Amino acid sequence: MHLRDATPADAGQIAEIYNHAVVNTTAIWNDVQVDAANRVAWMQTRQGDGFPVIVAEVDGQVAGYASYGPWRAFDGYRATVEHSVYVHPGRHGGGIGRTLMEALIARARADGKHVMVAGIEAGNAASIHLHEKLGFQTVAQMPQVGQKFERWLDLTFLQLVLDDRPAP
C-alpha cells in the first residue's frame, strides 16, 4: 500500500468509492451520486483551502481515500477539523482505513490542529471501534438527526485531542 496526496487523475476511482457508500451504506448521508468532475472540484476546494486529500493506492488502484476539513465555518473553530475516510468495498478489513486515519492524524498534528472530530452513524460499530482504538472518545449522541433508506439515523460524535496545548 502506498499513501499519497490525491490528484485529479484519482477522481473517477474516488467517485466510485463515494457512490458505493451513497447507494449501499449509511456512512454518507447523501442520496445523490457524483461524477469525477464533482470529485475534482471537491479536491481542488479542499486542497486549495490547505486541507489534505490522501489516497491509499494498492496495485495501481485507489483502495481508499481520506480527508479533513473545517468542522464549523466560524473563526473560533479553526483549530478543529472533521474528517472522512472511505475504503473500497472490496478492501474492507485490510487495515487501509486505519492506515489512512493514522496519516490524517499525523497531518493534522503537523498542521497545528488541536481537535479532530468524527461524525459516525451510531450503528456503524466497526468505524466507532476503529476510532476508539486510535484514541477517539465519544462525546455526543444525537438521536434521529438524519435519514436514509426510509429510516431515522442517529449520529455519534467522537473526538481526538491532537495536542496538549493549554491555550491556542
C-alpha positions as CSV (number, residue, x, y, z in Angstrom):
1,M,0.0,0.0,0.0
2,H,1.2,3.4,-0.9
3,L,-0.2,6.6,0.6
4,R,0.0,9.9,-1.4
5,D,-1.9,13.1,-2.0
6,A,-4.8,12.7,-4.3
7,T,-4.6,14.1,-7.9
8,P,-7.4,14.8,-10.4
9,A,-6.5,11.5,-12.1
10,D,-7.9,9.8,-8.9
11,A,-11.3,11.5,-9.1
12,G,-13.0,8.7,-11.0
13,Q,-12.0,6.0,-8.5
14,I,-12.7,8.3,-5.6
15,A,-16.2,8.9,-7.1
16,E,-16.8,5.1,-7.4
17,I,-15.9,4.6,-3.7
18,Y,-18.1,7.5,-2.7
19,N,-21.0,6.4,-4.8
20,H,-20.9,2.9,-3.4
21,A,-21.2,4.4,0.1
22,V,-24.1,6.6,-1.1
23,V,-26.1,3.7,-2.6
24,N,-25.3,1.0,-0.1
25,T,-24.5,2.4,3.3
26,T,-25.3,4.9,5.9
27,A,-21.7,6.1,6.0
28,I,-22.6,9.0,3.8
29,W,-25.9,10.7,4.4
30,N,-26.4,11.9,0.8
31,D,-28.8,10.4,-1.7
32,V,-27.1,11.7,-4.9
33,Q,-24.2,10.1,-6.6
34,V,-21.3,12.2,-8.0
35,D,-19.1,12.0,-11.1
36,A,-15.4,12.5,-11.5
37,A,-15.8,16.2,-12.2
38,N,-17.6,16.7,-8.9
39,R,-14.7,15.0,-7.1
40,V,-12.1,17.1,-8.9
41,A,-13.9,20.2,-7.8
42,W,-14.2,18.9,-4.2
43,M,-10.4,18.0,-4.2
44,Q,-9.5,21.4,-5.6
45,T,-11.5,23.2,-3.0
46,R,-10.2,21.1,-0.1
47,Q,-6.6,21.3,-1.2
48,G,-6.9,24.9,-2.1
49,D,-8.0,25.6,1.4
50,G,-4.9,23.9,2.8
51,F,-6.6,20.6,3.7
52,P,-5.3,17.1,2.7
53,V,-6.9,14.6,0.4
54,I,-5.0,11.4,0.7
55,V,-5.4,8.2,-1.3
56,A,-4.2,4.6,-0.4
57,E,-3.1,3.0,-3.6
58,V,-2.8,-0.8,-4.0
59,D,-1.7,-2.3,-7.2
60,G,-2.2,1.0,-9.1
61,Q,-5.8,1.4,-7.9
62,V,-7.3,3.7,-5.3
63,A,-8.2,1.4,-2.4
64,G,-9.4,4.2,-0.2
65,Y,-9.3,7.9,0.5
66,A,-9.4,10.3,3.4
67,S,-9.6,14.0,4.1
68,Y,-10.3,16.5,6.7
69,G,-11.8,20.0,6.5
70,P,-13.4,22.6,8.7
71,W,-15.7,21.4,11.4
72,R,-17.7,24.6,11.5
73,A,-17.4,27.7,9.4
74,F,-16.6,30.2,12.2
75,D,-13.1,31.6,13.0
76,G,-13.2,30.2,16.6
77,Y,-13.2,26.6,15.3
78,R,-10.1,27.0,13.1
79,A,-8.1,24.5,15.2
80,T,-10.8,21.8,14.9
81,V,-11.3,19.6,11.9
82,E,-13.7,16.9,10.9
83,H,-12.5,14.0,8.8
84,S,-13.8,11.4,6.4
85,V,-12.3,8.0,5.5
86,Y,-13.7,5.7,2.9
87,V,-12.4,2.3,1.7
88,H,-13.2,0.5,-1.5
89,P,-15.8,-2.2,-0.6
90,G,-13.5,-5.0,-1.8
91,R,-10.8,-3.9,0.5
92,H,-12.6,-3.6,3.9
93,G,-10.8,-5.3,6.8
94,G,-7.3,-5.0,5.4
95,G,-6.0,-2.1,7.5
96,I,-6.5,0.6,4.8
97,G,-8.9,2.6,6.9
98,R,-6.6,2.6,9.9
99,T,-3.6,3.5,7.8
100,L,-5.4,6.4,6.3
101,M,-6.6,7.5,9.7
102,E,-3.1,7.4,11.2
103,A,-1.9,9.5,8.2
104,L,-4.7,12.1,8.7
105,I,-4.0,12.4,12.4
106,A,-0.3,12.9,11.7
107,R,-1.1,15.5,9.1
108,A,-3.5,17.3,11.4
109,R,-0.9,17.4,14.1
110,A,1.7,18.8,11.7
111,D,-0.7,21.4,10.6
112,G,-1.2,22.6,14.1
113,K,-4.8,21.4,14.6
114,H,-6.0,20.8,18.1
115,V,-9.0,18.5,17.8
116,M,-10.2,16.1,15.2
117,V,-13.9,15.2,15.1
118,A,-15.7,12.2,13.7
119,G,-19.4,12.1,13.0
120,I,-20.4,8.4,12.6
121,E,-23.8,6.8,12.1
122,A,-24.4,5.2,15.5
123,G,-24.9,1.7,14.1
124,N,-21.5,1.7,12.4
125,A,-19.8,-0.3,15.2
126,A,-16.7,-1.1,13.1
127,S,-16.0,2.6,12.4
128,I,-16.7,3.6,16.0
129,H,-14.4,0.7,17.2
130,L,-11.6,1.8,14.9
131,H,-11.8,5.4,16.1
132,E,-11.7,4.3,19.7
133,K,-8.6,2.1,19.1
134,L,-7.0,5.3,17.7
135,G,-7.8,7.2,20.9
136,F,-11.0,9.0,19.9
137,Q,-13.6,9.3,22.7
138,T,-17.4,9.5,22.3
139,V,-18.6,13.0,23.2
140,A,-22.2,13.1,21.9
141,Q,-25.1,11.0,20.8
142,M,-27.7,12.7,18.6
143,P,-30.8,10.6,18.0
144,Q,-32.8,10.8,14.8
145,V,-30.9,13.8,13.3
146,G,-30.6,12.2,9.9
147,Q,-32.5,10.0,7.5
148,K,-31.7,7.5,4.8
149,F,-33.3,4.3,3.4
150,E,-36.6,5.5,4.9
151,R,-35.5,5.4,8.5
152,W,-34.1,7.8,11.1
153,L,-30.4,7.8,11.7
154,D,-28.6,8.5,15.0
155,L,-25.3,10.4,14.9
156,T,-22.3,9.6,17.3
157,F,-19.7,12.3,17.6
158,L,-16.2,11.3,18.7
159,Q,-13.2,13.5,19.1
160,L,-9.4,13.2,19.4
161,V,-7.4,15.9,21.1
162,L,-4.3,16.2,19.0
163,D,-2.0,18.1,21.3
164,D,-1.8,19.2,24.9
165,R,-1.6,23.0,24.4
166,P,-3.2,24.7,27.4
167,A,-4.3,27.6,25.2
168,P,-4.4,28.4,21.4
